[in-house]
């Protein structure tokens, strides 16, 4: 059924397109997937002090894995979050994998390691993670990260909203109302996300899907430019009726 809907939309025979005006309550900033690139995060935050001074910052998740300093990224964001007025640090699918590893290391360890978990462990000072059993790695990570950081990470929300702009990691299912409890599509994406326009007038700002360049199109604002591969960490400054992108 999903494929049939997508075909109808490509042929122009499905539901009408997206035409809602971009209408946040006030200006704010969305920052794309960081993936352990602490140096890029610091550079972008410095740019934002002049490009978007005082605006709320919303981070789309995927702070950990792949890059060299996930621990530094998490600590910087936790500190920012403790002093922030407005904005949010959302959860991404890589944080979800890390948290699942902490809960059930034997069943979740293989998936996390295949998606950059070893780099995150190294950033916390855990050498040669490939040589340790998953339960031992879990215990070492808990000790190295500390309770405060891990509690903060587990408390990350899945969505943040201003006016008709919703920010999440992966955008969710465009056929259903946005609800924080529907976590899979918000964390991992949905096959209809790029083909099916929402009918509720909500703009979705998101990361997760690596793009050659950030995009504002058909109710979507995509900001993941593959920082760990390209060296470009992107932010979208979102205002009523207007989006401006900046990057490292």
N, C-alpha and C positions, 0 to 999 in steps of 0.2 A: 504494500500500500504506500509505503514511503517513497519508493521509486516512481510509482504512478503519479503521486502528487508532484514530485519534482519535475516530471516530464510535462505535466499540465502547466506548471509555472513557466517553464522554458518556452512553451508554445504560446504563452499569454492567455491560457484558458482557465487558469486557477483563480484564486482569490485576488482582489485588487492589490496593487502595489502599495508601498509605504509613502505617505505624504505628510506626516505630522511634522510640525515645526519643532525645532530643537529648543526646548524651554526648561532649562534647569531653574531652580529657584534663585540661584546666584552663581557666580563663576567659581570654578574649582579646577583642580588638576588631577589627571589620571596618569599614573606611571606604569609602564609595561613590565614584563617579566624580567627579573634581575638575575636569577640563576647564579648566585655566588659571586657576582662581579662587583665587589665592594668599591673598587676604584671608580667604576663607571657611575655607581650610585652617588658617591661623593661629588663627582664632577657635575652630574645632572642637578643635584640639590643646590650646588653653588650657583648654577645657571638660573635656577628657579628663584633664587633670592632677588634677582634683578628682573627676570622675565615675568614672574607671577608672585610678587611679594605679598605675603600674608594670606594667600589663598589656601583653602583646605587641600590637603594632599590625600589622594586615594590610590593605594597600591593594589594591583590586581592579583597578587599572589605569585607563586613560583619564585620564592626568594632563595631556595636551596637547590643543590645538585648542579653538577656539570662544571660550573666555574670554581675557582680556587678558594674562595673565602665566604662560604655560606654562613659560618659562625659569625664573622664580622658583619655581614648583611643583617642577620637576625638581631644582633645586639644593637646595631645602629637604628634599626626600625623600631625595636622595643623602646629605645630611649626617645626617639621622635614621638612615638605614640603616647608616651607618658606625659609629654609636654604639649600635645596638640590640642587645638580647639577646633572641632569638626574634623572631617576626613576619616579615613580608616585604613587599616592594613587587612586586606581580605585573605582568605585561604585559597590556595591553588591546589591542583592535583598532586604536585610534588610535596607540599606540606602534608597533604592527606596520606601519601605513601609513607612519609617519615613517621607520622603519628601512628599509623597502623603497624609499622615496624616496631615501635616502642611498646605497643600493646601485645602483638603476636609475632615475635621476631621469626620464628621458624616458618610460619606460613607466608609472611609478607616480605621476608628478607630477599628472596631471589628477585622479585619484581623491582624492589627499590634499588638493589645493586645494579640491575640492568639499566636503570634510568638515572644514574649519577649519584647513588647513595654513598659509594666509596669516597668520592670527592668531598662530600659533606662530612663524613667521618674523619677524613684527614684534616679538614679545616678545624675540627675540634681537638686536634692533637693526637688522634688515634692512628698510629702507624700501621702499615701493612694490614688493612682490614680484611683482605682476602684470606689471611692466614688464621682467622679466628672464627669460631662458631657464632651463629647469629645471636644466641642468647648472651654470650659474653660481650659481643659488640653492643647489644642493647644496654647492658649494665654500664659499660664504659661510656656510652653516649649520655646516659642519664647523669652520671657523675660529672662528666666534662661540661655539659650544658647547664646543669643546675635546675632546681625545681622552678624558680621564677620564670626563666626563659621558656621552659617547656609548658608551663601553665599558660603563659601568655600566648604561645603558639596554638595551643589547643582551643583557646577562646576566640580565635579569629572568625569573624562572620563570613558568610558566603555572598552577601549583597550589600550594597550601599546605594541610596537613592536620593536625588535632588530633582524636584519637579518631575518631568517625564523622562529623565535620564537615569537608568539603572546601571550600576557597575557591578560586574562579576568577573570571575576568572575566564570562563569559557562561553558565556552567553545564554546557556539554557536551551530549552525546547521552545521554538517560536510558536508552537501550536497550543501551548498551555500557559496559564497565568504564571507570573513569576512568584515563586514561593521558596523561602530559604530551605524548607525541608526537602525539596526536590534537588538533592545535591548532585546527583550524577551528571546531569546535563550542565549544571553550573560549573562543575569542576573539570569534566572531561569533554564537554561539547556534545552536540546533537547533529545527526546527519542532515537534518533539514535547515540548519542554522543559516547557511549562505544562500539557500534557494527559496526559502519561504518567508515573506515579509510578515512581521507581527501585525495583528489587527487591533491592538489595544492602544496604539499611539505611543508606545514606549521605545525610546532609543536605548540600545544596548552598547555600552562601552566595555571592552573586553581585551584580554590578552590571549594566551594559550596557542593560538594559530600563528605561526611565524610568517610574516609578510615581508616582501622586499622593501616596502615603504608603508608607513601608517596610512590608514584609509578612513574616510567618512563617506558612507554610501548606504542608501536604502535602510536607514534606521540603525546602522552599525558603525561604531567607531573602534577600529582595531589598532592596538598600540604595541603589539609584540613584534619587534624587529630583530629578534634573535641575538640579544646582547652578547651571549657567551660565544657566538660564532662570528659576529660581524663587528663587535666593538661599538655598536650603536644601541644605546638605551634610550628609549623614546618616552616623552611625556606629551599628553594632549591637554592644552588649556581650553577648557570648555566654558563658553559663555552663552547666554541666550542668542540663538541664531547663528553662532559662529564657533569654529574650532581652529586653533592654531597649534601646530606640532613643533616641538623642539627636540633635539637629541644630542647625545655626546658625539 
